[in-house]
Amino acid sequence: MITYDDRQLMIEKYKAILRVRKNEIKIQCAHYTLTIQGSDLMISALTRDEILIGGTIATVVFNNE
């Protein structure tokens, strides 16, 4: 499950963090990869099952891989 607005994004049941940059974060989920683009992006909270990304979110792209 994914919930977001322009300031934060919550991802449940993610598999791996692939890339973390100030303008892009890439997350591997079970059946797709999420690419979050924006500015001042950061991982605000992290548990085994959930990740919270903060910053100014411009786009969220789902890629089936």
C-alpha positions in Angstrom: 0.0 0.0 0.0 1.2 3.5 -0.9 -0.1 6.8 0.4 1.3 10.2 -0.4 0.8 13.9 -0.9 3.3 16.5 -2.0 5.3 16.4 1.2 5.5 12.7 2.2 5.1 9.2 0.9 4.5 6.0 3.0 5.3 2.7 1.4 4.3 -0.6 3.1 5.9 -4.0 2.4 8.9 -2.7 0.4 11.7 -5.1 -0.5 14.8 -2.9 -0.8 16.1 0.6 -1.1 17.9 0.9 -4.4 19.0 4.5 -4.5 18.8 7.6 -2.2 19.7 11.0 -3.6 18.3 14.5 -2.7 16.3 14.6 -5.9 15.5 10.9 -6.4 14.8 7.8 -4.3 14.2 4.4 -5.8 12.5 1.6 -3.9 12.0 -2.1 -4.9 8.6 -3.5 -4.0 7.3 -7.1 -4.6 6.1 -6.6 -8.2 7.4 -3.2 -9.2 10.0 -0.5 -8.7 9.0 3.0 -7.4 11.0 6.0 -8.5 10.2 9.1 -6.4 11.5 12.4 -7.8 11.5 15.8 -6.2 13.7 18.0 -4.0 15.2 17.7 -0.6 14.0 14.0 -0.5 15.0 12.0 2.6 14.0 8.8 4.4 12.2 10.2 7.5 11.3 6.8 9.1 12.2 3.2 8.4 10.9 -0.1 9.8 11.2 -3.6 8.5 7.9 -3.3 6.7 7.4 0.5 6.1 9.3 3.4 4.8 8.4 7.1 5.1 9.9 9.5 2.5 9.8 13.2 3.2 10.6 16.3 1.1 8.9 18.0 -1.9 7.6 15.2 -4.0 7.1 16.0 -7.7 6.5 12.6 -9.3 6.0 9.0 -8.4 6.7 6.5 -11.2 5.7 2.8 -11.1 7.8 0.5 -13.2 7.0 -3.2 -13.7 10.3 -5.1 -13.8 
